[in-house]
Amino acid sequence: MIIAVLALLWATATEAGEFSPMAYYSLNPHDDIVIGGTAALRGERTLAMASLGYSWAQGEPRGRLRYIHDHGLGSRLGYGVQFFHEVQARSDLVPLFQTGYYEGHTGVGLTGFWRMGKGKLGTLSLIQEKVWALEERGTLLPVGEDRIHAVRLGFQQDSRDDRMNPRSGGRVEASATQAIRVFGGTRSYFSSRLSWSRYEPLGPEGSLGWRLHGALTSGTLPVQRALWLAGEGVRGYDFLSDRGNVAGVANLEMRWPLLRDGERSVGFLGAIRQLQVVTFADVGALQTAESGWVMRGGIGIGLRAPVVALGRVPMVLRLDAAQGLTRDGKLNSYVLLTAPELF
C-alpha cells in the first residue's frame, strides 16, 4: 500500500502540481478525536490528497488517500482510487451532539467515471472494505466486523447555477450498490437511492429549494448501512429511532441572505461568500419490520455560510436546529462543517 501511495503522489507531482497543506481532523460524540494533516497535489488533470492523523482515544492511526485522474482513459473517461482507514458517519447529515451512527471502515475503492455531457457524470465503482461493527450507544471499540465486496453504479446530473448558493437549476443523483459473498465477503445485499432537487429564486435575493428522495435496501445489510429517516433527510429525530428498508422523503427549504454575495476574509480560515438564514420543513415515510409504515415530520431554522477555506477549498458551514412534529420528536441541533448540503 505504501508503494501505491507514493506512486500516485509522484504521478501528480511530475505534472508540476500545486502543493497545498491543510489540517486533517475528525471529531465525534464518542471518544475518537483525530488530529493530523493533509497534503494535496493538484496537477493539470490529476488530484492527489493524502490525510494522516492519530486517534488519541483509540491509540492508532487514521487516514485516507484519494487520487483522481480526470481524462485518464480518454477525453471523457477518468478514474479514481481511494484507500481509507477511518471512522465515518453513517449519513451525510451529521449532528455533532448525537451518538450511535458512526462506523469504522478500512479498505480500497476503484472508480471509473464517464463525462456524459454538460453536468452529467456516470460512475462505476469496485469496493472492498472491512466494516467495524460498533455498539449503537457505545464507544468506538469494535464488537465485530464484516467484509464487504461490492459493485456500485452511479449517475449525477447537475444544472445548478451556483454549487454553493444555487438559485436556479437542479440536481439528480442516483446510485445502486450490490454486495456479494465472494472472495471472503460476509454480506449479500442491494441498496439504491434516488434524489431529485430543484431551486427557484425567492424575491430579489432569496432562494427556494425542494427535494424528493427515495431509498430501497434488501438482503442482509450490516446495521450500519440500514435506513433511518433522520439519515435520509428528516431532521428533528434521533438517528436510531426507526430503522427500515424502504424510505421516501420530501424536503422544502427557504434561504434568505444576511450578507450579500462577495468575498470577505476570515483570516487564515479563508473567505466567506455569504451568510444565509434558512427555514425548512421535512416529511418522510419508512417501512419497518416491526411497525409497518411510519411517518415523521420536522421543521426548523438554520444558518448557511458558503466559504472558500484556506483560499482554495469550497465548503458550506451549516447549523440547523430542528423540531420533530410527532410524539417522539425532539429538538436536535446539527453542526455540519465540511459535509455536503442536504440538497
N, C-alpha and C positions, 0 to 999 in steps of 0.2 A: 504494500500500500504506500509506503514511504517513497518508493521509486516512482509509482504512478503520480503521486502528488508533485514531486519535483519535476517530472516530465511535463505535466500540464502547466505548471508555473513557468517553466523555461520556455515552452512553446509560445506563451503570451509575451514574455519578456523579449523574445527575439523579434517581435513585431514593433519594437520601440514603444512598448506600452507605457501608459501613465501609471505611476505608482502612488497609492494613497492609503496611509494607515488610518485606522479608526478603532474605537473601543468595541469590545465584544463583551456582552453581559447577558445574564438571564436571571430573572427573579420570579419566584412563585410563592404561594402561601405555605408550601411545605417547608422543608429545611434544606433546599438546594439553592445556593447562591453562587453563581458562576461569574467570575470576572477574568477577563483576558483581553486579547487584541485581535484585530482583523487586518489582513493585508490584502489590498485589491490591486490587481494589474489589469489595465484596460488597453487592449490593442485596437487596431482599426476594425477588426471583425471578431475579436475574442474578448472574453471576460473571465478572469480567474480570481476567486475570492477564497481565502483560507482563514478560518477562525479557530483559535485555540484558547481555552480557558481552563480553570481549575475549580472544581466543586469543593468548597470549603467544608460543607456538612458531610458529603458522601466520601470525600477524600480521594477523588480520582479525576482525571482529565475529562473534559468535554470539548467537542469541536465539530466542525464541518468544513467540507471543501466543495466549492461549486465551480464548474468550468463550462463555458458555453463557447461554441464556435459557430458563429452565425453564417451562413453561406459555406459551411464546411464541406457540404456534399453537392454543391452546385449553386446556381443563382438564387434559388428559393429554399433549398434544403440545408438544414444545420443539425447540430447535435449538442447535447449537454450531458455532463457526468456529475453526479453528486455522491460524496462519501459523507457519512454522518455518524456521530455517537453523542447523543444529547437527549435532554428531556424536552418534550414539546407538549403544547396544549392539544387537547382532543378537538378543538374547534378554533377557527379564526377569531371568534368572539371571546375574548379572554378577560373576564372580570378579575382584577388583581386581588380582590378581597374574598374570593370564594376558594373552596378546595374541592378535590375529588374528580378532576377531569384532566389530569396530566398523565402522560405515558412516556416511558423511555423507549428509544429505538436506536438500533445500530445496524448499519448496512450500506447498500450502494444502490443507486438508480441510474439507469441509462435511458436518455430520452432523445428521440429524433423528432424534428418538427418541420412542417411544411407551410410556408407562407402562401396561402391560397388566394390572395388578393388583398386589396387595401383593408386593413383592420381585421383580417381573417387569418386564423392560425389553427392548424391541426397538429396533434401530438400523438406519439406512440411511446410508451414507457415500459421498461422492464425493471422490476423492483425486487430486490432480495433484502430482507431485513429481519432482525430479531426484535420482537416487541416485548418489553419487560412488563409483566403483569404487576400492577400496583394496587394496593388496597384503596377502595373508593374514598375512605375518610382517613387514611393513614398517612404514613410518611412515604418517601421515595424508595424505601427498601423493597426490592422486588420479592414477590411471593410466588413467582413462576414466570414462564416465558413461552412465547410462541414463535415459530419460524414461518415467515410469510414469503411466498414466492408468487408474484402477481404480474399481470399484464394490464395496462391501463390505456384506454383511448380517450382523447380529449379534443374539444373544439372550443374556440373562442372567437367571438365577433365583437369588435369594439368600434362604435361610431361616436363616442363622446367628444364634445368639442374641447374639453379640458379634463385630463385624467385626475387632477387633484381637486378641481372645483367645477364639475360639469353643470351646464345649464341647458343643454340640448343634446340630442342623440341618445344612445343607449348601449346596452351590452348584453350579450348572450354567452353563457358558459355551460358546457355540458361535459360530463365525464362518465365513463363506465369502467369498473375495475373487476377483474376476475382473478381470485386467488385459487391456486390449485395445489394438491398434495403430490408434488413431485420433488425429487432431489432433497428429501428431508423436510418438505413443507408440512406443517401440522394443521393447517386450516384450508377449507374449501368454502368459498363464499363469493357472492356477487354483490356489488354496490354501485349505484348510479345516482347522479344528481343533474338537475337541470334548473338554471336560473335565467330569468329574463327581466331586465330593468330598463326604465325609461326616465328621461329628465325633461322638464319644461321650465321656461322662465316663469318666475313668480314676482310680478311687479317689475320695477326697473332694474333691481339688483339681486333679488332673491331667486330661489330655485325650488322646484317641486320634483321629488323623485318617488317612484314606486317600483316595487319588485314582487314578482311571483316566483316561487321556488318550490321544487318537489324533490324528494329523495326516496329511494327504494333500496332495501337490502334483503338478501335471502342467504340461507346456509348457516354455517357455524362461525359467526364473526367473533373475534375477541371482544370482551366487554368494552374495551377502549374504542372500538370502531362502531358501536351501536349508535342509533339515532336518538338524540334528545331535542325537544323543541327549542330549548334555550340555545343549544348549539347550532340549530338550523336557522335561527334568526328571531325567535320570540323572546324579547327582553323582559326582565322583571321576575325571573324564576330561578330557583336553584337548578344547576345543570343536571342533577341526578333525580329530579322529581318524577320524571316519566321517561321510559325507555321503550322503543318500539322498532318496527321495521318498515313502516310507510309514513311519510310526513309530507304535509303541504303547508306552506307559509305565504302570507301576504304582508308586505310592509309599505308604509307610507311615511315620507319624511319631508318636512319643510325647513328650508335653511335661509336665514337672513344674515347679511354681513354686519358685523360690529365695526370692523375695519375694512376700508376699501382695498381693492387689489393694489399691490405694489410691494416691492421688496423692502423689508425692514430688518436691519441687522439685530441679532440677538447674541452678539459676541462670538465666541468660539463655537457655539452651537450651530451657527449658520444664519439663515434668513427666513423670516416668517412672511408668507404671502398675504394671508388674510385670516381674520378671526370671525367665526360664524356662531350664531346661536341657532339651535335646532330643536324642533318639536317632532315627535314621531308617535306612530301607533302601529302595533304588530298584532297579528292574529294567526293562529295555526291549529292544525288538527293532526293527531298522531294515532296510529293503530298500535295498540299494545296487546301482549298476550294475556295480561291479567284483567284489564278493564275494557277491552274493545277500543272503540274510538273515544279519545278525549280531546277537548277543545281548551285552548289557552289564549288569552289576550293580554296585552300590556301597553301602557302609554308612558311617555317620559319626555324629558328635556335633556339637552346636551350642548357641548361646545365642540367645534372643529377648528383646528389650526393647521392648514396646509403649510408645510415648511420645507426648506431645502437644507438638510442637515450637513454640516461641515462643508457647505458650499457646493455639494455635488450629489447628495443622496435625497431624492424626493420622498416624503413620507407625510402621514397625517397624524397629528396628535389629537386624541379623541377622549372626551369624558362624557359618559352618559349616566343618567340616573333614571331608573325605570321602575314602575309600579305594576305588578301583576294584577289583573282585574278579577280573577277567580279567588275562591276562598283561601287556597294555599299559596296565592301570590304574595310577594313581599318586595319591599323597596330594595333594589340592588344597584350598586354603583359600579360602573365599568371604566377602568382606566386602560386605554389601549394606546401604545406608543407607536411601534413600527408595524402593527397589524394592518392589513388592508381594510378599506372601507367595506361595510356590510354590503352596500350596493352603490 
